[in-house]
Amino acid sequence: MYANILLSSDGSDVARKGVKHGIALAKALNAKVTVITVTEPLPIDYGSGHASGWLPTQEEVDRFDAGCKERAGRLLDEARAMAEQIGISAELLHVPNAHPATAIIETAKSRGCDLIVMASHGRRGLRKLLLGSQTSEVLADGSVPVLVVR
């Protein structure tokens, strides 16, 4: 049925549940697994009109990138341990400085994945509008089937 599954995580408890479900599904289907985490770029305020905005120093950018890399490494190590615990291996991928939904869709395409497994926080109404939903974007903009875990 599915031979190449992409699992996405942002490190949240809900996403961890999605990764766990995806790993179990991959084991049952004897499918290849890639776990992806995406970190967004440092938000920069260039200002508008007469506002001066904020431009980070190179040191601040480097410190932000190092923190993202460290956090992604911990998250992916946890996913590796979950996979090894049930006897499968997982390819691990950190995509830095990218929009999560876009990176997930592009990775699924470029790696020939036939299923994406993602978790959803289940936000509704104004909270969803204000906070956005990477899962909703992947569902709307992607061409690969998506299994949403709640």
N, C-alpha and C positions, 0 to 999 in steps of 0.2 A: 504494500500500500504506500508507505512513505519510506524512502531510503536515505534521505539526507535532511536532517531536522536542524533548524536554527533556533536556539533558545536565547531569549533576551532578558537581561537583568539590569536593574539600576541599583541593586543592593538592598532594596526595601524588603520587609518581611513578606509582602504580597508577591513581589517578584521572585523571592526565594522559593515560595510555594509553586510558582509557575515553572521554575527551573527543575525543581524536584519532580513535578508531574511530567515534564518533558523528558527528563532522564529515564523515568520509569517507562514511558511510552517508547522511547528509543530502544530500551532493553527488550521490551516485548516484541518490537518489530525488527530487532536486529539492525537498526538504522545507525548511520553515521551521525554524530552530534557535534555541532559547533555552538559554543556559548559566547555571546557577544555582550560587551558592555560599552556604552558610548558616553564620553564626557564632552560636555559643551565647552566652547571657548569662554575665556574670561569676558564677562560683559563689560563693555567700555562705553562710557557716556561722553560722546564728542561734544555735547552741548548743542544748543540751538539758539538762534537769535543772539541775545547779549549774554546768555549763560555761558560760563566758562567750561563746564563739563569736567571730565576727569580722564586723564591719560596715564595709565600705569607705567612705572619704570620697567626696564627689562628685568630687573631683579624681582619685581612683583609678578610679572608674567611667568618667569622661571619658577618661582615658588608655587604659584598656582598650578602650573603644569606638573610639577613634581608631586604635589599633593594629589592631583587627579590620577596620576600614574600609580602612586602608592595605593590609593583607595581601590582603583581598578584591579591591581594585582591581588589585593586581599580578597576581593569579591570573586575573582576568577580562580584563586586557590581554593576557595570554599566550594565553588562549583566542581572543580576537579576532584576534590575529596568526596563530594556527593556521588559523582559518577563512579569513582574507584570503589566506593563502598558497595555498590551493587554489581561491580564487575565489568564496567565498560570504560572506554577511554573517551575523552572529549577534547576537541580542538578548542583552544581558548584564544579569544581575540578582543583586544582593546582598540577602539577607534577613538582617538583623541580629537578635540576641537571640531566637532561635527554636530549637526542637528540629529538627535537620536532616531526619529522616524525615518529620515532620509537615509542615514547610514545603515539601518536595519534592512530597509528595502533594497538598497544597492548591494549589500553583502549577500542577501538571499539570492539575488539574481546572479552575481558574479561567482558565487560558489555552487550554483546549481541546486540550491535547497528547494525541496518540494513541500515543505511545511515550516511555518514559523509558529513557535509557541511563546506566548506572552501572557503576562498577568495583567489584570485590570483592577484598579482600586475601586471601581464601581461608583465613582463620583457622578453626581447628577446636577442639573440646574446651573446656578451661578458658580458653584465651586468648580464644576467641570469647565465652564467657560473661562473663568479666571486662571485656573491652573493648567488647562490644556490636557490633552491626552495623547501620548505617543501611540498607544494602542489604537485609538480611533483613527489617527493619521495613517498608521500602517494598514488598517482595514480599508480605509477610503482610497489610498493612493497606490497600494501595492498590487501586484499581480499574482503573488504566491498565496495559497490558502493559509489562513491564520486560525490557530486554536487559542481561544482566550480562556484563561484559567482565573477563577475568582475564589 
